[in-house]
Amino acid sequence: MEALERKLRPIYEALDSRNPKTALKLINTALQKHKDNQLLRVLKALALNRVDKADQACKVCDSIVAEAPTDEQVLNILGMVYKGGKQANKLIAAYEQAIKARPQDGHLLQVLLFAQTRALQFGKAQQTAMTLYRMKGQHSIAYLWWIVTCLVLQARQAGATPNARKLLLLAKSMAQKHLADPEAANLQLQSTGESAEGVRLYLHILKELEDADETSVFLAGPLAGSIFRTDTDRALATALDQAERGHTQAAVDSLRDLLQRGPPSWDLLSSYLEQILPMRPRAIALSNGTSKEAMPANEYIHAANGVNHPSQPSEKDVKVDEQLHPSQGVLGYTQEAGDLIQKLQQASLETEMQRIPASAARAPLLAAVDLEHRRALHGLADDLGISMEDQSQEEHGRLDSSREAGTAGREHQKSGSTTDGVAAAALVYFNRLGHLASCTADIRRYTSCLEGPCKHWLAGQLHHSCSAADSPQQVQPDLSKIQRQVNAHLIEHDLGLPEFENARQAEQFAAKLVTIFRQAVELQKKLDQKERGVADGLIALASTALITAWKLESPPRSPTYLLKALLVLEAAQHSRMRSAPMRLAAMSLHGMLGAATSAIDSFDALDIKHIQHDTLSGHLALPVMLATLCEEGVAHLMGDARALYEHHERDAGDTILCAFKAGNWTKVLELVMFKERLAASHARALAYTEMAVHALSSLPAPSPASMLEGASALAQTLQSALPTGAAGLRFNEDLSTRPAWRPPYSGQSRLATAQWWQHAASEPTAGYGRCWWATSAAGESSLPQAQQHRVHCERSLEQRSMLPILLGAALSPEHGHAAGILRNSLSRLSTSEACMPNGAGEPAAAGSGLEWLQCLSYGIFSAAAAVQAAQAMPEQPDQAAQEVLQQLEQLEQQLAGLVESIVPELQLASKQAIWTGASMFVAAAFANEEALWLALCLQVWSKPRHAKKGKKGVECSPAAGTDLSSGLQKLRLALGQGIKTLLEHLQAITHRDSEALMKGQSSSLVCSAPAGASELSHELWSWEEQVDVKDVLSGVLCEQTEFLSAVQQKLHKIERLL
Amino acid sequence: MTSVRRFTCDDLFTFNNVNLDYFTETYNLPFYLQYLANWPEYCLMAECAGGQAMGYILGKVEGADTDWHGHVTAVTVAPEYRRQGLAKQLMDHLESVTERDEGYFVDLFVRESNVNAINMYKKMGYSVYRTVVGYYSGQEDALDMRKAMSRDVHKRSLQTRRTRIHPDELETD
């Protein structure tokens, strides 16, 4: 034995010093003498694992497990190898076997418990924890909570079944028994954070069981104290519990009392107002949702076409508690709330005078806006008579009085359609706190809901308030004044204003915003360039105004205003190098112009990484890279995203075990849900799918055989990687980071840019606050737009993820089987309106390139189904050939339609320095995918058919065979001709006199308008000396040329296949 | 209108308005999850009325004997919510948890060049305990700042003979 130990030492040293090859040599030598030694063999497995021979390592481990090892060291090392190979079940089986041999070994049981927990096998873990609990008795309370937590997790897995309730009741009874034990209760009372977790878990169980009475008793009891940070927190929870049980009156009384006694926190104020005038339910529509949704910022305007207009809240959705109001009436309570808020405001004003920051006044001031918002929602608002003409400060005074009279008089006119009160309260908020950077964000959820004359009135008052604040002596602006101006403009934007009559007006407005920005930069010269400046928000606004200017031009539009927007962003970023909103706006704009490198540079500058790949990369960067055929970028980005998901899949068990060991039972639940959420992430599914499609479209030497092989393998990979059923997807994307002019796209990512040019470009840009995606967690909100977005995303993802299957079937030599797959898949896709051509496979309208492309995408596989079916049914040659011919003709028409629809824009592009529009992106998408798929299919379909061995082949009738091959030949020619036409036009763009055109473009940037144009260009960007228009334009031109060249290369590649 | 609550895993999906700021580091996923799994009481999120993240603090409790202390790993506030006392509010919460856990002091590391932050911590009662040479990837020194909690009656946790140490000499990671 000693001899063996002597041999083991250098092996351990080699492994510790990360020298597995040396270790392997030493082990092999040692094994010659001790060939059956389990420790040596398991060490060999470890070393093999470290030299990337995981399969061999697992085989060695499997042979050891078959011998039922009991040695702890052997088991530990087995764990290390199996963990790397994701073989948790084998490890658990090994421990279970060992425990059979040593049933009283507490340590071994504990290791088993850890392995089961790490593998998320909560049923087994519960049993093992129970054994340990019984073995160790009262001194192992942690095992009891471990059992309770496992029961809760199993109940969760059981879903809405009677078994789930049984498990919860069992969990409750175990926890209750422990908490009722005086000794244990005493321990809890002295508890720190860890033991309070047991109490928190118990409360969670009561809530899950919807046991309102017991929850209430428990909240009032001594144990609940340990889970609240302050007495106020506890009192708030108790009041909310009362409200939940229908005792609204008691809840209102408690909350009022708390507000009168302590500092007015927002939690208390909003809870108080919620009891009096509730808002719509916030529950998320998804059944598997774990996150609560904040009230949508723009609920008036986003509720589908006025269904939930503030004046007419749905009876079902917004109910005033009837119990609450018989005695005092809803108006009485509203009046009382108004009075209380006023008192709190007064108190905060006094606090402010004691030199405590004005921010302390935020809660009561915001509560006043919130109250008005609720009143409007319930149709209780006063019509203050705001009209478009009410723009003066005097009028404002009148409105304030009116407001007071309205609330004091109690004689409410239920005009029911007015948000005047919200506007008036928002103005008060601005007047007091307009100097805070957060002012706009604070009231966004209210201002973004305003409609009608009051929004114009508010916008006027905001600017009036800014100019009125100037004292005659104060000529120079100061930062506080600029901050107020900035907020006034940002709030105006949230109001959906200003409305421009023409492009020139929008441009002048942009120049005004940039001027304020410049003043701020001047005043903040000492500020670190990486810090956020006071007026940074105005640059995104200015670029949005210039994009609006571009939209206001009559088609065909010149790119001048878009380039101006780019120049504004460029100039501002010299002073604010790391501003995320500016970077994201620049990235989107560069992406729209096909300037992939600059777009990616802007994205990379934000150092997006780790979890941000789930929330940002998929919807911001991926569409740009796919649209511009940036293959390396796609591979890199999706590789990083996949690493996030795979690493979490690997590590989540360890983290959950950590939470168990630390006794943070409720965090265990949270971490399990987080793991599930990430596994069901839409961004994850998108990353896997796009990686698969990318692998196919970027095959270096594509051939039918290589494509068939790749498609079949990827179809399998995708099947195992994607969550089953798209309906269970979670939308973690942080859509609030998108510029106001760039709505999220729910179709295929590769077509997002083309789609913007096609549709969004002609739609007016809403103010940021009015964008449904501007709120936190908007992707999962219950707004109709969000629901629609999710449905479309799920459909297009399903369509996209089926591509390898469709492609594999289209190229398969197993005709009958392939035809079946194609028909089934197409039938599934036919439910998806996103990909279905209209009727006979033609776009409904005149047919944009994008629409033709989508038809073609479907048409290829529709034709493939017919071809495969024909080849599988040789006994009905003429009928089958007829169907194939029809499909081929349709494909021909679609090809012609596609080319014809994009050629005019390509022709135009050859006369411009910087081209714009959807066509180049449609051409790129076609060259990258549809043209390639079709070329490969044509190769396979055109091959002469041979009878299968052992079967008597039936040839088509001579006439049908001739028709079919001539149909295929025609299609081949049509594809070739289409590619040739596209190449000719792309060639014309490449050979245009770009230098002369650039000169023209440069001068149009400076002289686009008759008078004062050069002044405007100075105000917009040339104030920054480092911005050289020529450089910026050359940069875009250069990147567009690169993109063009990539498209041409793709098309040439396909030409060679034909 | 600020609500301070425990930081949750789901906050990682909505904290971009805080983390897209240049000065806020986005750590790898296990980093956040380990903190939440082990020290949930020391990880707090401040959110505004609409549920948007305003800022957060991540911390832990560590050490042994008289070195048992709360540690601030990251405290950050979204640019638009700065200068409103939010960082102080979050630090106060962490200090109160440390008090409850009977820690002797709270400490934090800050870049020597980050003068604004250093001044802010000084205002909150923190003082420079020592310099950790080359703490930030060997590129920059860190100031180890401390504030004594009530358990450290004689403020011994603030006294040291070695005012400059190297990262490998730190008592805890």
Chai-1 contact restraints between the chains, C-beta under 6 A:
chainA,res_idxA,chainB,res_idxB,connection_type,confidence,min_distance_angstrom,max_distance_angstrom,comment,restraint_id
A,T192,B,D101,contact,1.0,0.0,6.0,A-B,restraint_1
A,G193,B,E41,contact,1.0,0.0,6.0,A-B,restraint_2
A,W266,B,M1,contact,1.0,0.0,6.0,A-B,restraint_3
A,D267,B,S3,contact,1.0,0.0,6.0,A-B,restraint_4
A,S291,B,D10,contact,1.0,0.0,6.0,A-B,restraint_5
A,A294,B,G50,contact,1.0,0.0,6.0,A-B,restraint_6
A,A294,B,G51,contact,1.0,0.0,6.0,A-B,restraint_7
A,P357,B,G85,contact,1.0,0.0,6.0,A-B,restraint_8
A,S359,B,Q84,contact,1.0,0.0,6.0,A-B,restraint_9
A,R362,B,M1,contact,1.0,0.0,6.0,A-B,restraint_10
A,A363,B,M1,contact,1.0,0.0,6.0,A-B,restraint_11
A,L366,B,M1,contact,1.0,0.0,6.0,A-B,restraint_12
A,A437,B,E80,contact,1.0,0.0,6.0,A-B,restraint_13
A,S438,B,E80,contact,1.0,0.0,6.0,A-B,restraint_14
A,S438,B,Y81,contact,1.0,0.0,6.0,A-B,restraint_15
A,A441,B,E80,contact,1.0,0.0,6.0,A-B,restraint_16
A,R445,B,G50,contact,1.0,0.0,6.0,A-B,restraint_17
A,K530,B,Y22,contact,1.0,0.0,6.0,A-B,restraint_18
A,R532,B,P79,contact,1.0,0.0,6.0,A-B,restraint_19
A,R578,B,Y22,contact,1.0,0.0,6.0,A-B,restraint_20
A,A580,B,L20,contact,1.0,0.0,6.0,A-B,restraint_21
A,L606,B,L20,contact,1.0,0.0,6.0,A-B,restraint_22
A,K609,B,T26,contact,1.0,0.0,6.0,A-B,restraint_23
A,H610,B,T26,contact,1.0,0.0,6.0,A-B,restraint_24
A,H610,B,N28,contact,1.0,0.0,6.0,A-B,restraint_25
A,H610,B,L29,contact,1.0,0.0,6.0,A-B,restraint_26
A,I611,B,L12,contact,1.0,0.0,6.0,A-B,restraint_27
A,I611,B,L29,contact,1.0,0.0,6.0,A-B,restraint_28
A,Q612,B,T26,contact,1.0,0.0,6.0,A-B,restraint_29
A,T615,B,F13,contact,1.0,0.0,6.0,A-B,restraint_30
A,H648,B,L29,contact,1.0,0.0,6.0,A-B,restraint_31
A,D651,B,P30,contact,1.0,0.0,6.0,A-B,restraint_32
A,T655,B,L33,contact,1.0,0.0,6.0,A-B,restraint_33
A,T655,B,A37,contact,1.0,0.0,6.0,A-B,restraint_34
A,C658,B,A37,contact,1.0,0.0,6.0,A-B,restraint_35
A,C658,B,N38,contact,1.0,0.0,6.0,A-B,restraint_36
A,A659,B,A37,contact,1.0,0.0,6.0,A-B,restraint_37
A,A662,B,N38,contact,1.0,0.0,6.0,A-B,restraint_38
A,N664,B,P40,contact,1.0,0.0,6.0,A-B,restraint_39
A,K667,B,L36,contact,1.0,0.0,6.0,A-B,restraint_40
A,K667,B,A37,contact,1.0,0.0,6.0,A-B,restraint_41
A,K667,B,P40,contact,1.0,0.0,6.0,A-B,restraint_42
A,E670,B,C9,contact,1.0,0.0,6.0,A-B,restraint_43
A,F674,B,C9,contact,1.0,0.0,6.0,A-B,restraint_44
A,N732,B,F13,contact,1.0,0.0,6.0,A-B,restraint_45
A,D734,B,N16,contact,1.0,0.0,6.0,A-B,restraint_46
A,T737,B,N16,contact,1.0,0.0,6.0,A-B,restraint_47
A,S776,B,T14,contact,1.0,0.0,6.0,A-B,restraint_48
A,S776,B,G51,contact,1.0,0.0,6.0,A-B,restraint_49
A,S776,B,Q52,contact,1.0,0.0,6.0,A-B,restraint_50
A,A777,B,T14,contact,1.0,0.0,6.0,A-B,restraint_51
